[in-house]
Amino acid sequence: MMKKAENIIVGISIGDLNGIGSEVVLKTFEDARMLELCTPVIFANVKLLSFVKKSFQSTSLLHGIDRLDQIVPGKINVLNLWREGLDLNLGKSDPKAGEYAIKSFVAATKALKEGLVDVLVTAPINKYNIQSDEFKFPGHTDYLDQELEGNALMLMVQDTLRVGLLTDHIPLSEVASHLTEELIRKKIETIKQSLIQDFSINKPKIAVLGLNPHCGDGGVIGTEDDLILKPALKKIFDKGTLVFGPFAADGFFGSNQYEKYDAVIATYHDQGLIPFKTLSFGKGVNYTAGLSKVRTSPDHGTAYDIAGKGISDFNSFKEAVYLAIDIYHSRNQYAEISKKPLKTKEKQL
């Protein structure tokens, strides 16, 4: 039986305590209607969040718990991961804040793996202050790729606009050396499967952007598009995947070509995220496709410049919650269809 919407448990890692994470989380669930869609569990400390909510006159009622078997539907549950008091230094990068951000994230991921929460939504972290001897990952995605089954792929989503990446958090100078036929095949397979099972698109069409300006102009501005991307895409297309490109990136979004495809794959981080955030900032969602569990996050960072001022926009975080719930349902439906194929009547002789 598919789990009812009100029973979907949304695990939430609190992110950088000196950023806007706590604020956007609490603002999202101030609307009681959100508690009809899901049951949130915030991995943090109830006294700390009570302090935060006073800073912007939040009316949210928090329910502190010490174990996940104490979750109460219809409440904003806060799992007390720590008891010690913390001095917040809002708007500042602080290793202590990074330490607690990772404590929250690791505990929430463990609960997700164990099936104690159904989906995970992560508030923003600072990739610099989270580094330690125990946590040496560039961000959320790389850790999730280690802990969960599958192959993680960053997929930015806003309605029908979906932008994935062949390479993500690596220096620009290293992008070309990472592009291989194996990587391209693996990423396209991951995004294709995600479009089918997570977004209910039966025969997805995928566009791939070229690496160099004008896709290299026949080798005048680089050879990677001709020697790596084009042959790889042709092999994949010939095996039945509707993949097209490479397309010159400069005019692809401005000419609305992206509207013809179910997803667009950029070769590197800023090539995909600059147009995505220009078109959808404040409503976009970062979804980690390709994993055995569902994880989403807002499309923004810690926003230290407005932390503690009560003016943060929570819409992207709210959209992240919505998308996590939608994908959870889509995956359940896909699983049901996959294990119970429609029986066809035998032909009458």
Disulfide bonds with the S-S distance in Angstrom:
none
